Amino acid sequence: MRLIHEYSPSCLQGNNKVVQIAEVYSSLQGEGRLAGTPSVFVRTSGCNLRCSWCDTPFTSWKPTGRNRSVDDLVTEILNYSLGHVVITGGEPLLSPDINLLCNHLKKSKQHITIETAATVIPDNGPPAANLMSLSPKLQSSTPATETGWQRRHEERRRRDEIIQRLRATPSQIKFVIDSRSDLDEAILWLRDLGICPQSKEARHVYLMPQGITLTQLQKEADWLYLACKSLGFQFCQRHHISWFGNTRGT
């Protein structure tokens, strides 16, 4: 039962495929190559990591939500008539039924972005998506010892073989940067993945400052955008913070 609590935001009830969902809402994509795109956000609940700075603790540290059938979710998503869907979390790839959801959305001509920490893949393989937004977690994300999650988080947060499998789908890599040591770690990690600064692949790497207030974001942005310019990475501000603040459902 403990594994189900930690790992499975989805389950099978009778003959109905259901996914545990924290929230569904429409907003503008605030990060990455599709920043500014009106999208439907489908936020799953449940995560196998516990980032110290997690800005959606209601999907990880204290997961909340309710079970929704795939058919019900697809109907609600299509009612927005936006054409772009962002499946995020938590960790959406923990859901056994994520592939079914994506297949239904694909048939309905939806553009699908999946936001994942890239540490797990469903048993039936990566889901159909137009964009895999991979957000590997650096060492600074590891929580304090007293939380009981330090060892588990550290063991799980880096899975290069999964990152490479997911990169077979059109993808972007996003790192949350909180310090210059974070930047150094990200550069070394990218080299291990075969992505060097100023390379063609570097254009698909986005570096974002860590923070949930404009003051925090600007403090890191002042030096981070210069680093991106010299390294050939994309600087990515967290636009939703400046647009809406750190407000749930936006």
N, C-alpha and C positions, 0 to 999 in steps of 0.2 A: 504493500500500500504506500510506503514511503516513496518509492520510485514514481508512482503515479502522481503523487502530490508535487514532486520536484520537476518531473519531466513532461507530463502529459496534460496539455491544456485541451485535449480533445479526447473523446471516448465514443464508444459505439453503444447506443441505447436502442434495443430492439432492432428494427431494420432501418432506423433513421440515422444517417451520418450527422453528427453534431460537432461543433467547434465551440470551445469556451471563449467568449468574446468580452473584452473589457469595455469597448465602445466602438461605435461607428459614427462618423461625422464627415462633413465636407469642409475643406479648407484649401489653402494654397500650399503646395509643396515648398518647404522652407530650406531644403538642403540639396546639394548635388546638381547634376546636369539639368534636371527638370525643375529647378527652383522657379517658383512663380506660377507653376501649372495648377489650375483648379483640379482637385482630386478628391475622391472618396477615400477616407482612411479607415481601414479595418484593423483594429488593434486587438490581437489575441492576448490572452492572459496565461502566464506561466513562463518561466525562464530557467535555464540550467546554470546561469551565472548570477552573480550578485555584485554588480559594480558599485564601488563605494560612492560614486557620484550619480547613480541612476536617477534620471529625471522622471521616470514612470514607475515608482515603487509599488504602485497598485497592480502592476503586472509581474513583479518579481519578488521583492521582499515580503509584501503582503498581497498576494494575487487575489483579485476580485473579478467578478464577471458572471455571466450566465451562459448556459448552453444554448446555442442557436443552430438550427438545422441549416445545411448547405443551401437548400432551396430557398429558405427564408432569407438568408443572407444575400443570395444573388438577386432576389426580388427587390430587397431594399436598396442594394447598390445600383441596380439599373434604374430605379425610380429617381435617382439624382440626375441621370442623363448627362454625366460629365465625360465619360469615355476613358478616364484615367482612374486606376485603383491602386492604392498603396497599402500593401499588407505588411503590417509591422507588429511590434510586440512591446514587451516580452520577446519571446523567440518563436516566430511563426513556424519555423521548420520543425519544431517539436510535434506539431499536430499531425497525427496519422492521416487526416483527411484534407490536408492542405492541397494535395494534388487534385483531388476531386473538385474542390472549390475553384482552383485555377483553371481546370479544364472547362468547367461550366462558364467561367468568365471569358475565357478565350473564345468559346463558341458564340458568345454574345458580343464579340468584337471589342472587348475591353483591353486597353493597354495596362499591363500589370507590372508594378514595381514591387519587389519583395525586399524588405529591409531585414537583414540578418547579421548576427555576429559570426556566422560561418564556422560554427563548431559542431553542427549536426546536419545530417541529411536524412530525409524520410527513407524507410526501408524500400519503398518502391521508386527511389531515385529522386533527383531534383525536380521540383514542379515546373510546369510551363510558365515562363515569365518573359516579358520583353526587356526587363532590366533587373539584374541582381545587384542590389546595393549592399556591398559587403563592408561590415564595420568591425574589424578585428579589435580586440580589447588589449591595450597596452598594460604593462605591469602596474602602472599607477592606478588602474581600475580595481586592483585587488583590495578587498575589504580588510578591516582590522581583525586581528586574531580572535578577539572576544566575540565576534559575531558568529563564530563557528563555521564560517564559509571560506576562510582564507585558503586552506589547502585545496578544497574542492574547486573553487574558482580558478586558482592558479594552475591546477592540473588540466582544466578544461578549456581555458581561454584561447589557447593557440593550437590550431589544427590545420597546418599548412596543406595537407593532402585534401582536406575538404575545401579549402579556399580554391585550390587549383581545379577541382572538379566543378565548382560553381562558376568559375571564370569561363567555362566552356559556353555559358550563356552570356550574351552581352552584359557587361558588368562595369561597375565603378567600385573603387575601394575608398572608404572614408575612415580617417583616423581622427579621434578626438585628442587634441593636444593641450596639455596643461602646463608644460614646461619645456625648456630646451632639451632636457634629458629624454622627454617623450619624443621629441623630434628625432633625436639621435637613434632611439630604439626603432622608430618607424622606418627610418632610412635603412637600417641594417635588416629589418624584417622584409622590407620590399626587395632588397638585393637578394635575399634568400629565395624570394618568389620569382626572381629573374627580372625585376623591374628596377632599372637604374635611373638616377636623376637625369633629366634632360633627354630621356629616351621617348620614343613614340608612346610606349605604354604609360609613361609618367603623366601623360595628359588625362588619364582616367583615374588619377589619384587625387583625392580631395582632403585637405587638411582643415579641420575646424577647431576654433578655440573652445575650450571647456568653460561652461558657465551658464547660469540661468537668469542673469541680469545683464543689462546693457553695459554696466560698469565692468563686470567681470569679463565679458566678451571683448570689450575694447582694450582692456589691459593686455590680453594675449594677442589681439589682432595687430597691435602696433608693431610687433616684431615678426609675427607669423607670416603676414602677407609678403614681407620682404624676403623671408626664407623661401616661400613658395616661388617667388619671382626668380630667385637665383637657382633653384633646384628643378624648375620646370613642372612643378605640381600645381594643382588648382587650389587657390585659396577659397574657402567656403565659409561664409558667415552663416550663423544660425538665424536666418531671416525671420522665422516665426516668433523669435523672442522680441525682435524690434517691432514686428507688426502687431503682435497680440499679447506680449508678455509671457511669462511662464504659467499659462492658463490651460487647464485640461480641456480637451475637446476643440482645440484650435490648431 
